[in-house]
Amino acid sequence: MAENNMRNPYFKTPPVVQNLIIANCVIYLAVTLIPAVNHFCAEYLQLWWSNAPYTPPFHSYQFVTYMFLHGGFAHLFSNMFALWMFGRTLEYELGSQRFLTYYMVCGIGAALIQIGIATLFGENITLLGASGAVMGLLLAFGVMHPNNMIYIIPLPFPIKAKWFVMGYAVLEIALGWSGVNTGVAHFAHVGGMLWGLALLYWWRKRGKIFF
């Protein structure tokens, strides 16, 4: 059994998932250990959206760079674990190039949705983290493997992927509209899911993927 598992590619980490995890971890270590890197990332690589004169300027490349910064070890670990858990299967099924495209579209789309909501309500925001892109991966897994059973801590029983995704989306929307300031960009999570859903069905309509 062990020998067969080693030969099964699903027990290996494909290149895009592996390199994304490495990049995020290396950047986190650099930010944590080197004050100059921390200052540079906070000043230029986080996604700032504000009309206040004292905030760092907005740059379009921050739509990408913000995804590689995290607010703490727990933030990093949860995102990288989910990336590894769901990303491996998706990269093998979509192919590395399409998987990377999907990941980046979800991450950028998540930021666009959060900025749109913030602009609508006149709020200033600072975004960092891969959560929006990772939520897109969760959505894709639920769409492509709706009846797969997954275990979610602290639930003592497994739940079908489709129900977990729908429940998570409803929870994120409710938390976002509640207006409670938890420091979590709930609409970015929802945005990653929405852009991922749109992209999956666009690919399916063009015959690029099947589910």
SULGIUR-V514082 format. One record per residue. OMEGA is omega in degrees with one decimal (999 if undefined). Layout:
# SULGIUR-V514082
OMEGA + OMEGA
This chain:
# SULGIUR-V514082
-179.3 + -179.0 + 178.4 + 178.6 + -179.2 + -179.9 + -179.3 + -177.3 + -178.6 + 176.6 + 176.9 + 178.0 + -178.2 + -167.3 + -176.4 + 177.4 + -179.4 + -177.5 + 175.5 + 178.9 + 179.4 + -178.5 + 179.6 + -178.9 + 179.6 + 179.6 + 179.0 + 178.5 + 179.7 + 179.5 + -177.5 + -171.7 + -174.5 + -176.8 + -178.7 + 177.6 + 178.1 + 179.9 + -179.0 + -178.9 + 178.9 + -176.1 + -168.8 + -170.6 + 170.9 + 179.0 + 179.5 + 175.1 + -174.4 + 174.8 + -179.6 + -175.2 + -174.7 + -178.4 + 176.3 + -177.2 + 175.4 + 174.3 + -176.2 + -179.0 + 179.0 + 175.0 + 177.5 + -173.4 + -177.9 + -177.5 + -176.2 + 178.4 + -179.3 + -174.5 + 179.6 + -176.6 + -179.6 + 177.5 + 179.0 + -174.7 + -177.7 + 179.7 + -178.3 + 177.2 + 178.5 + 176.4 + 179.2 + -175.3 + -176.3 + -175.1 + -178.5 + -179.3 + -176.9 + 179.7 + 177.3 + -177.0 + -178.4 + -170.7 + -172.7 + -176.9 + -179.8 + 177.7 + 179.4 + 177.1 + 179.9 + -179.3 + -177.4 + 178.3 + 178.9 + -179.9 + 179.2 + 178.5 + 177.9 + 179.1 + 179.5 + 179.2 + -179.3 + 178.2 + 178.0 + 178.2 + -179.6 + 178.7 + -179.5 + -177.1 + 176.5 + -178.1 + 173.0 + -176.8 + 170.6 + -177.4 + 169.6 + 178.3 + -177.8 + -172.0 + -179.4 + 177.8 + 179.9 + 176.7 + 174.0 + 176.4 + 178.2 + 177.9 + -179.1 + 179.2 + 178.9 + 179.5 + -175.1 + 179.2 + -170.7 + -175.1 + 175.1 + 179.8 + 178.3 + 179.1 + -179.2 + 175.6 + 11.3 + -178.7 + -177.8 + -176.8 + 178.7 + 179.9 + 178.8 + -175.4 + -176.8 + 179.8 + 178.0 + -179.1 + -179.6 + 178.5 + -179.9 + 179.9 + 178.6 + 179.3 + -179.6 + 178.5 + 180.0 + 179.5 + 178.9 + -177.8 + 179.7 + 179.1 + 179.0 + -177.7 + -179.8 + -176.9 + -179.8 + -179.6 + -174.3 + -179.1 + 173.1 + 176.7 + 178.4 + 179.8 + 177.1 + 178.2 + -177.4 + 178.9 + 177.5 + 179.5 + 179.8 + -178.0 + 178.5 + -178.2 + 174.7 + 176.4 + -179.4 + 178.8 + 179.4 + 177.8 + -179.4 + 179.3 + -179.3 + 174.8 + 999
